[in-house]
Amino acid sequence: MSLTHEQLAAAGSAAGMIVIVVCGLLVVAALVAAVRFGIGVRRRESAPRRRSEHPTPPCTGPVREEREMREPNEVPRAGSGGERLTPYQLGNAPSRSSENQTRPRW
């Protein structure tokens, strides 16, 4: 290789290094700006609740689990015409308390 080619190769790598350094500085500047923006947003938010502002259990003590046997409501049968029932004809179908509260044993 001639001296001219060596100088061009050296100049090309220096230009590449400059581009890489400039891109790196841009990435660092973007990260710093993002952190500063996040800090500003955090400052504008309301402060977290104090211990006295948190919900407390009732005076009667903690709420306990309640065990109860439930019975489903029966689905009404379709009329003699055999038409299907639509959801608005069924209405709400919550379960109800069973008369017999003893748990079945298997």
Backbone hydrogen bonds, N-H to C=O, Kabsch-Sander energy under -0.5 kcal/mol:
donor,donor_aa,acceptor,acceptor_aa,energy
6,E,2,S,-1.9
7,Q,3,L,-2.0
8,L,4,T,-2.1
9,A,5,H,-2.4
10,A,6,E,-2.3
11,A,7,Q,-2.4
12,G,8,L,-2.4
13,S,9,A,-1.9
14,A,10,A,-1.7
15,A,11,A,-2.2
16,G,12,G,-2.1
17,M,13,S,-2.2
18,I,14,A,-2.1
19,V,15,A,-2.2
20,I,16,G,-2.3
21,V,17,M,-2.5
22,V,18,I,-2.5
23,C,19,V,-2.5
24,G,20,I,-2.4
25,L,21,V,-2.4
26,L,22,V,-2.1
27,V,23,C,-2.2
28,V,24,G,-2.4
29,A,25,L,-2.5
30,A,26,L,-2.3
31,L,27,V,-2.3
32,V,28,V,-2.4
33,A,29,A,-2.3
34,A,30,A,-2.2
35,V,31,L,-2.2
36,R,32,V,-2.4
37,F,33,A,-2.4
38,G,34,A,-2.3
39,I,35,V,-2.3
40,G,36,R,-2.1
41,V,37,F,-2.3
42,R,38,G,-2.4
43,R,39,I,-1.9
44,R,40,G,-1.5
45,E,41,V,-1.1
53,E,50,R,-1.4
54,H,50,R,-0.6
54,H,51,R,-0.9
61,G,58,P,-1.7
67,R,65,E,-0.5
71,E,96,R,-3.2
82,G,79,G,-1.7
89,Q,86,T,-1.3
90,L,86,T,-1.0
90,L,87,P,-0.6
91,G,87,P,-1.3
96,R,71,E,-2.8
98,S,69,M,-2.3
101,Q,99,E,-0.8
